[in-house]
Amino acid sequence: MGRSPAPVFASRLAGLAVLDPSGERVGRLADVVAAPGLPGAPVLGVVVRVRRRPIFVSAGRLEALDDQGARLSSARVSLRRFERRPGEVLVLGELLDRVGTLSPAGERVRVNDVGVSRSADGTGWCLVNADVVPAGARLRRDHRVVDWGDLSGLGMTAPDALARAAALGQLRPAEVAATVMGLGELDAAELLGALDDERAADVLEELPEDVQARLLRRLGRERAGDLLDAMNPDDAADLLGEISAVERADLLSAMEPEEAAPVRRLLEYRPDTAGGLMNPEPVVLPPNATVAEALARLRKRETPPSLAAQVYVVRPPAETPTGPLLGTAHFQRLLREPPSALAATCIDPSAPDPLAPDAPAMVVAEHLAAENLLAAPVCDAAGRLLGAVSVDDVLDALLPKGWRSARDTASAEEGP
């Protein structure tokens, strides 16, 4: 069993580079955002300075955080200016120099620095220890490192909604959605507001569209834009399709332009067609990509399981709508080839024709069932790849309207 990486002190992180998965610099670390008043003292994310603008990157996007800086698991970040929410504490800006009590002796100590590391279950980050000095010491020579759990009385308490969100931290998004369905609208909005953007977006995607719309109105335009940015484009389009044209235009303008663009394209199609159901961000590769590159893309945490079963090889450009689709390479075939081989040599020669964007949902379902596919490409008349429609999207469209409400209500009544 591998050892957990050593904690890194927050003061050493200040000013270090934040890199995207390709190694390109996004910005520099400015601070660490934590909720030290909650059990486990979770790290909620980091503040990154991008061209003098402070933005927030949630902990779920941190692949690595050490004395070399931070590496992100995804290149997608919101460039909205960071604003601290209730219950959040800036480690460098607010936590250092606080005086607390050290157990079991009750000694008063001053926090000199705070150690950050992976949480015990490996799913997040947390505060694990602190470098402290006696509270009355004028010189900081008599310092020592203590466990974070041994410190108390730092004057930090968690709001109810944030504490409730932390208590639900280990549940699947569908289970949190069931809890949300059992709350009043105001309490549900407060709970959703206490979650980070990616987690809140995952929970929203499990709720009926009419409930999603009501909760977004409660959260306000700016936060609603953040959550829509974090949602899968097809789910965001489904939600926006349920509200008035005026509200839709307002929320689209609240989104980051690059996040809104694929959502706008999806809204051009009827929601019960392949174009309306597809995800416009499947795994797309150029003809010269290797098998190793293809498998690395499929392993990315943010890739939905149904879309991680295959890659689509296209002529440039590789962003949808792409150049002409050359074919589909399935995950199992890629596993059987050497890493240096070209992914294009793994294209399935017997793959069926792509779906047209105006294909009805029932035709899409029959296509996936007949060909035993988890997902299928959607192309325009010129053969350009527009996206991929997956079996879970089709099931969602064909099940009776309101099925999520009935399931979530039943789950809430059964309890944990």
FIMAR-935466 format. One record per residue: residue in one letter; z, y, x of N, C-alpha, C in turn. Coordinates in steps of 0.2 Angstrom, whole numbers, plus 5000, padded with zeros to 4 digits. Each point is the difference from the previous one (the first is absolute). Layout:
aZYXZYXZYX;...
This chain:
m500049945004500050064996500050065004;g499550054999500050065004500550054999;r500250035006500550054999499750074997;s500450034996499850074997500050055006;p499550044999499950065005500750045001;a500150025006500650045001499950074996;p500650024997499950074997499850055004;v499750054997499850065004500450064997;f500250045004500450064998499550064998;a500250034994499650044996499850065005;s500550025004499850065004499449995005;r499949935002499549995004499350004997;l500049994993499450004996499750074999;a500450055001499750074998499450025005;g499550024997499450025004499549945002;l500249944999499649945002499450004995;a499549975003499349994996500149954994;v499750014995499949964994499349985000;l499849935001499449985000499849964994;d499350004998499849964995499849935002;p499849954996499949935003499450005005;s499650055000499549995006500250045006;g500650035000500250035006499950075000;e499750034995499950075000500650044998;r500250065003500650034999499950044993;v500549994996500150034993500450075001;g500550005004500450065001500649985005;r500550044999500649985004500650004996;l500549955002500649994996500550065000;a500250034994500450055000500749984998;d500149954996500749984998499949934996;v500649984999500149934996500450024994;v499749974994500350014994500449944998;a500650014998500449944998500450014994;a500349954998500550004994500749975003;p500350035004500649975003500649994995;g500050034994500549994995499949944996;l499449965002499949944996500249945004;p500149944997500249945004499449985005;g500149995006499549985005499750065003;a500250064998499750065003499350005001;p499649994995499249995001499750075002;v499549995005499650055002499450004995;l499950064997499550014994499350025003;g500050025006499450025003500150055006;v499450035002500150055006499650064998;v500250065003499650064999499650005006;v499350014999499550015005499750075000;r500050035005499650075001499349995001;v499650024995499349995001499750075000;r499750035006499850065000500550054997;r500650005003500550044998500350004993;r499749954996500249994993500549935000;p500650014997500449945000499849964994;i499849935001499949964994500549945001;f500049964994500449945000499649945000;v500249955004499749935001500649954998;s499949964995500549964997500149945005;a500749975000500149955005499649944999;g499749994994499649944999499350005004;r499950065002499350015004500250005008;l500649995002500250005007499949935003;e499549985004499949945003500549995006;a500150065003500450005006500450075001;l500650005002500350065002500549995006;d499850025005500449995007499950065004;d500249995006500050065005499350025002;q499549964998499350025001499750054994;g500450004995499850044994499949954994;a499650024995499949964994499349984999;r499949944998499349974998500049984993;l499550034996500049994993499649934998;s500149974995499749944997499350024997;s500050074998499450024996499850075002;a499450025000499850065002500050054994;r500249984994500050044995500750044999;v500050065001500650044999499950064996;s500550024996499950064996500250065005;l499650064999500150065005500450054996;r500349984994500450054997500650025004;r500350065000500550025003500749964998;f500449985005500649964999500550054996;e500349974995500650034997500549954999;r500650025002500649955000500249994993;r500149944998500349994993500749985000;p500350014994500849995000500149935003;g500650005004500249935003499749995006;e499450035002499749995007500450055005;v500049975006500350045005499649995006;l499950065004499650005006500449995005;v499949945004500449985005500150055006;l499550035002500050055006500350064997;g499750024994500250074998500650014997;e500349944997500650014996500649955002;l499849945002500549955002500450015006;l499650025005500350015007500550055000;d500649995003500650055000500449994994;r499949964996500549994994500649975003;v500550014997500749975002500249954994;g500249945003500249954995500649965003;t500149944996500649965002499849945003;l500249975005499849945003500649954999;s499749944996500549954999500149955006;p500549965000500650004995500650055002;a499950045006500550045002500150074997;g499550024996500050064997499950065004;e499749995006499850055005499550054997;r500150065001499450054998499550015006;v499449994998499550005006499450044997;r499650035005499450044999499449965001;v499550004996499449965001499650045005;n499849965005499650035006499349984999;d499949944998499349974999500049944995;v499549984997500049954995499449955002;g500249935000499549955002499649974994;v499449995000499649984995499749935002;s499949964995499749935002499849974994;r499649945000499849964995500649984996;s499950004993500649974996500049925002;a500649974998500149935001499549964997;d499750014994499549964997499350015003;g499950055004499450025003499550044996;t500250024994499650034995500050085000;g500550025004500050085000500450025006;w500350065000500350035006500750034997;c500550005005500650034998500450035006;l500550034998500550035005500449945002;v500149995007500449945002500650025004;n500050055004500550025004500050085001;a500550025004500150075001500350015007;d499850055004500350025006500550064998;v500649995001500550044998500550035005;v500350064999500550025005500650024996;p500650015003500650024996499850074997;a500250014994499950064996500250065004;g500650005003500250065003499850015008;a499549965002499850005007499650065001;r500150045005499550065002499449975004;l500149955004499549985004499849934997;r499449985000499849944997499949945006;r500549995003500049955005500349934998;d500550014995500449944998499649974994;h499449985001499649984994500049925000;r499949974994499949935000499649994994;v499749944999499649974995500449964995;v500050024994500349964995499549984994;d500249944996499649984995500050064994;w499550014997499950054995500549984994;g500149944999500549984994500750015002;d500250025006500750025001500150074999;l499550044999500150074999500050024992;s500550044998500050024993500250085000;g500050024994500250075000499650065002;l499349985001499550055002499850054995;g500349994994499850054995499449994996;m499849935000499349994997500149954994;t499850024994500049954994499350004998;a499949944996499349994998500050014992;p499550044998499950014993499949944996;d500249994994500049944996499349975000;a499450044999499449975000499849975007;l500250045005499849975007500449945001;a500649994998500449945001499749954996;r499850014994499749954996499449975003;a499650055003499349985003500249965006;a500550015004500249965005500249934998;a500450004995500249934997499449964998;l499550034998499449964998499549995005;g500250025007499549995005499749945002;q500449944998499849945002499649964994;l499950044995499649974994499350015001;r499649964997499350015000499850054995;p499450045001499950064996500049984992;a499749944999500049984993500749994997;e500549985004500750004998500350074999;v499850055004500350075000499750034993;a499349984999499750034994500349974994;a500349945000500449974994500650054999;t500350015006500650054999499850064997;v499550035003499850074997499850004993;m499749944997499950004993500649994996;g500649985003500650004996500450065000;l499850055004500350075000499750054996;g500450054998499750064996499550035005;e499650044997499550045004500250045005;l500650044999500250045005500349965006;d500449954998500349965006499549965004;a499449984996499549965003499650055005;a499950064998499750055004500450025007;e500750004999500450015005500049955005;l500049934998500049955004499350005004;l499550014996499350005004500050055005;g500350064998500050065005500449985006;a500549965000500449985006499749955004;l499549974998499649955004499550045005;d499949975006499450035004499450004997;d499550035002499350014996499749935000;e500049965005499649935000500449964995;r500749995000500349964996500050024993;a500050074999499950024993499349994997;a499550005004499349994998500049924998;d500349965004500049934999500349984993;v500550044999500449994993499650024995;l499750065000499650034995499449964998;e499749965005499449964999500249944996;e500649984999500349954996500150024993;l500050064999500250034993499450014996;p500050004993499550024996499750075001;e499450014999499750075002500350054996;d500249994994500350064996500750015002;v500449955003500650025003499950035006;q499649985004499850045007499950074998;a499650024996499850074998500650044998;r500549974996500550044998500550015006;l500149955004500450015006499850055005;l499350005001499750055004500150074998;r500050014993500150064998500750035001;r500549955000500750015001500150025008;l499649975004500150015007499750075003;g499550034996499750065002499449995004;r499650055000499350005002500049985008;e500450035004499949985007500249935002;r500649984997500249935001499549954997;a499850024994499549954997499450005005;g499750055003499550005004500149955006;d500650015003500249955005500049934998;l500249984994500049934998499349984999;l499650044997499349984999499749995007;d500150045005499849995006500149935003;a500749984999500249935002499849944996;m499750014994499849954996499349975002;n499949944999499349975001499550054995;p499550015003499550054996499849974993;d500049944999499849974994500650014995;d500649995002500550014996500150074998;a499950055005500150074999499550024994;a499349975001499550024995500249974993;d500349945000500249974993500550054997;l500550025004500550054997499750064998;l499650035004499750074998499549994994;g499749944999499649994995500450004993;e500750005000500450004994500250074998;i499950055004500250074998499450044999;s500250064997499550054998499650025006;a499450034999499550025005500450065004;v500350044996500450065004500549985005;e500449954997500649975005499649965005;r499549974999499749965005499750045006;a499750064998499750045005500650045004;d500550014997500650035003500349955005;l500149944998500349955005499549985006;l499450004998499549995005500050055006;s500150074997500050055005500750005004;a500549974997500649995004500049955005;m499549955000499949955005499750035006;e500149965006499650025006499349994999;p499550045002499349994998499749945002;e500249975006499849935002500249954996;e500650004997500349954996499750014993;a499950064998499750014993499349985000;a499650005005499349995000499849934997;p500349945002499849944997500349994993;v500550044998500249994993499550044996;r499850065002499550034996499349964999;r499849965005499549955000500149954994;l500649975001500249954995500050034993;l500250064999500050034993499350014997;e499549995004499350014997499849944996;y500349945001499949944997500449994994;r499849964995500449984995500549955002;p500750014998500549965003499949924999;d499649984995499949934999499449975003;t499850035005499449985004500249985007;a499649975004500149985007500150075004;g499650054999500250065003500650044999;g500349994993500650034999500649955002;l499949945001500549955002500150005008;m499450015003500049995008500550045004;n500249975005500350045006499550035004;p500050075001499550025005500150005007;e500649965002500250005007500149935002;p499449954999500149945003499950005008;v500149945003499949995007499350005002;v499850065003499350015002499950005007;l499549965003499950005007499250015002;p499950035005499350015003499749945002;p499449995001499749935003500249985007;n500250055004500249995007500849985000;a500450004995500749985000500149935002;t500549995004500249935002500449974994;v500149935001500549964996500750035001;a500150015006500750035001500250064997;e499550054999500150064997500049994992;a499649954998500049984993500749974998;l500349965004500649974998500650055001;a499950055005500550055000500150044994;r499450024997499950044994500349964994;l499949945000500349964994500749995000;r500350005007500750005000500450064998;k499750065000500350064998500549994994;r500650035000500549994995499750034993;e499750055001499850044994499449974996;t499649955003499549974997500249954994;p499850014994500249964995499849925001;p500449954998499849935002499349984997;s499850034994499449984998499450025004;l500150065003499550035004500049985007;a500649965002500049985007499749935001;a499749974995499649945000499450005003;q499750065001499350015002499950075003;v499550015005499850065002499250014998;y499850064999499350024998499750035006;v499449975003499750035005499450044998;v500050065002499550054997499750045006;r499450034998499750055005500450064999;p500050055006500450064999499750044994;p500450044997500750015002500549954997;a500649995003500449954998500550024995;e500050074997500450024995499650004993;t500349974995499650004994499950074997;p499450004997499449965000499749995007;t499949935002499849995007499350005000;g499849985006499349985001499849934996;p499449975001499949944996500549945002;l500249974995500549945001499649945004;l500249985005499749945004500249944997;g500749994998500249944998500850005000;t500349944998500749995000500249955005;a500550015003500349955005500749984998;h500149944998500749984997500549985006;f500650014998500650005005500049935003;q499949954996500049935003499549995005;r499450024999499450005005500250045006;l500350064999500250045006500549965005;l500449964997500649975003499749945005;r499449984998499749945003499550025006;e499950075001499650035005500450035006;p499750005006500350035006500150074998;p500650035003500150084999499450045002;s499749985005499450055003499449994996;a499949954995499450004996499950064996;l499450014998499950054995500249984993;a500350054996500249984993499349994996;a499550035002499450004996499749925001;t500249975005499749935000500449954995;c500550034997500549964996499850014992;i499550044999499850024993499849944997;d500249994993499949944996499250014998;p499649955002499350014997499949984993;s500549974997499949974993500450054995;a500350065003500450044996499550034994;p500350004994499650034994499950075001;d499550024996499850075000500650054998;p500050065003500650044998500050024992;l500550034998500050024993499850075000;a499750024994499850074999500650044997;p500050065001500650044998500150004992;d499549994997500050004992500149944997;a500149945004500249944998500650004996;p500049974993500650004996500649965003;a500650014998500649965003499949934999;m499849984994499949934999499549965004;v499450045002499549985004500349995007;v500450055002500449995007500449945000;a500449994995500549945000499649945000;e499449994997499649945000499749995007;h499850065003499749995007500649985005;l500650025000500549985004500249934999;a500049984994500249934998499549955002;a499450024999499449955001499949995008;e500250055004499950005007500649995004;n500649994996500649995003500250055005;l500050064998500150065005500650044998;l500450025005500550054999499850074999;a499450025002499750065000499350005001;a499650054997499350005001499850075002;p499450015004499850075001499650034994;v500150065000499650044994499550055004;c499449994999499550045003499650044995;d499750065002499550044996499349975001;a499550034996499449985000499649995007;a500350055005499750005007500349955004;g500549964997500449955005500550025004;r500250064998500650035004500749984997;l500449985004500749984998500450054997;l500250004994500450054996500849985001;g500149945000500749975000500049934998;a500649974999500149934998500449994994;v499949964996500449994994500349935001;s500750004998500449945002500249974993;v500249945001500249964994500650034996;d500550035004500650034997499850064996;d499550045002499750064996499749984994;v499649945000499749984994500549974995;l500549965002500549984996500450064996;d500150055004500450064997499650034995;a499350005001499550034995500049954993;l500049945001499949954995500649984996;l500650015003500649984996500150054995;p500349984994500150054995500450065002;k499850064997500350075002500749994998;g500450025005500850004999500349945003;w499649965003500349945003500650015005;r499950055004500550025005500650024996;s500050044995500650024997500449944997;a499649954997500449954997500349965006;r499749995005500249965006500650035003;d500050075001500550045003500650004996;t499950014993500650004995500349935001;a499749955000500349935000500449995006;s499750035006500349995006500750045000;a500050064997500650045000500549974996;e499849974994500549974996500349945003;e499649965004500349945004500550025005;g499950065003500450025005499949965007;p500450025005499949975007500349935000;
